[in-house]
Amino acid sequence: MEVQEAKLDEILTHWKRDKSNLIEMLQDVQEHYRHIQPQVASTLAEELDVPMNRIFHIATFYKGFTLEPRGKYPVCVCTGTACHVKGGTRILENIMRDLGVEKEGQATQDHLFSVESVRCLGCCGLAPVVTVGGEVYGNTSSVKMKKILNKRRKKEQAQ
């Protein structure tokens, strides 16, 4: 817990404990912890003198925030028009099945991956497109993605 408190204090100090920077602070919290933890939200509310419901309103309103832990490597499957036409939705379903994830946003048991659909990644010429931890993969298929995710998992286990 000390490390978490130190990181949170670092975030608060960076943003000068100014409540007008609440969204930016929550973005930093999200990036570090991979979700908005209730105890972190409580500390932010206390430190910034803002109501908890304001923090939870922001955390639940914006898609970029989550109250559930995410995987170390977010897997974003484009389901925009070009990707959908080329099988993006089927790839999403197969990735979720292969990783044992029941709903979008849920992390795998080992917390390496979380899977979600996005409407457009801006790479329509490479459709269907998937990102894994920010790395873009174009012209994908379910088979290619299974190999990519297995390779990433093996690399993590080797470390």
C-alpha positions, 0 to 999 in steps of 0.5 A: 500500500505504501507504494500506491500511496507514494504514487498517488502523492506523486500524481497529486503533487504533479497536478499541484493538488488543484481540483480543476485538474481532476480528470488529468489526475484520474487519467494518471491514476488509470494509467498507473493502476489500470483502473480507478480503485475505490480507496484511491478515489476516496483519497483523491476526494479527501485531498482535493475536497471534492465529493466522491460522487463527482469522482465516480461520475467522471469515472463512469461517464468517460469510456477511458476510465474503468472501475474494474481492473484492466489487463496489462495489455489492453486488446482493442479490436476495431469494429468500425465499418471497414473492420466490421466488413472484414470480420472485426466482430468475429475476431473480437468474439474469437479473441474473447473466447480464446482468452476466456473473457466473458465481457468486454473490459474484463481482464484475463485471470492472469491480468495480462489482457483485457479486451474491448471493441472500439469504433475506429482506430484510424487505420481503415486501409489495414482492416481489420485492425487490432491493437495490443498494448498500443501496438497496431496489427493490421490485416489480422485474422483470428488465427494471427491474433491467437498467435500474437497473444500467445507469443506475448503471454510466453514473453511475459512468462519468461520474464 
